[in-house]
Amino acid sequence: MTRILLSTFSLLLLSATQALSHAQEAPSIWDGIYSAEQASRGEAVYREACLSCHGQDLGGNSNSPGLVGMGFMFLWEGRSVGEFYEKIRSEMPTDRPGRLSDKDYVDVVSYILQKNGFPSGDSTMQPDVSRLDSVEIAPQ
């Protein structure tokens, strides 16, 4: 009887551990970590604060890196969305870094992710660096 109880307990413990492991897995950038509405707000902020340096098509120029396509992925693949958010928040716009609200910065990040083909989802991305650090910028 004791052996059956120990076996049953071990199986329950294993199942609970596996369930907890799955629940704590980091979200993927392909899970839709921002909303379409948020990306739309980010586009408006981008047009006001970023367009003059990074261009209408987000392609950059001789002084500013491109924010889409291979150039973006070359710089950011394997790094976290949190790192990208912090870079933008601490250094942009170059004439007055940090002048935007945290909400505006995270909205701009959402817009850039959308322009790079990362899908939107149902929830709004929050300016929570510890959470954003768990999301890796990665190709599908």
FENNOR-V19266 format. One record per backbone hydrogen bond with DSSP energy under -1.0 kcal/mol. CO is the residue of the C=O (numbers start at 0). NH is the residue of the N-H. E is the energy in kcal/mol with one decimal. If there is no record, write none. Layout:
# FENNOR-V19266
CO,NH,E
CO,NH,E
This chain:
# FENNOR-V19266
0,4,-2.3
1,5,-2.6
2,6,-2.3
3,7,-2.6
4,8,-2.8
5,9,-2.6
6,10,-2.3
7,11,-2.3
8,12,-2.6
9,13,-2.4
10,14,-2.4
11,15,-2.4
12,16,-2.4
13,17,-2.4
14,18,-2.4
15,19,-2.4
16,20,-2.3
17,21,-2.2
18,22,-2.0
19,23,-1.6
27,30,-2.1
33,120,-3.7
34,38,-2.1
35,39,-2.0
36,40,-2.1
37,41,-2.5
38,42,-2.0
39,43,-1.5
40,44,-1.9
41,45,-2.9
42,46,-2.6
43,47,-1.4
44,48,-3.0
45,49,-2.9
45,50,-2.2
49,52,-1.4
49,53,-2.7
50,54,-2.2
53,59,-2.9
54,57,-1.3
57,66,-3.8
63,60,-2.1
68,72,-2.5
69,73,-2.8
70,74,-1.6
71,75,-2.5
72,76,-2.5
75,78,-2.3
78,136,-3.2
79,83,-1.9
80,84,-2.9
81,85,-2.7
82,86,-2.4
83,87,-2.3
84,88,-2.9
85,89,-2.5
86,90,-1.7
87,91,-2.2
91,97,-1.8
92,95,-1.4
95,98,-1.5
100,104,-2.3
101,105,-2.5
102,106,-2.2
103,107,-2.3
104,108,-2.3
105,109,-2.0
106,110,-2.2
107,111,-2.6
108,112,-2.6
109,113,-2.5
110,114,-2.5
111,115,-1.1
112,117,-2.2
113,116,-1.9
125,127,-2.1
127,131,-2.9
128,132,-2.6
130,133,-1.3
131,81,-1.5
131,134,-1.6
134,80,-2.7
136,77,-3.2
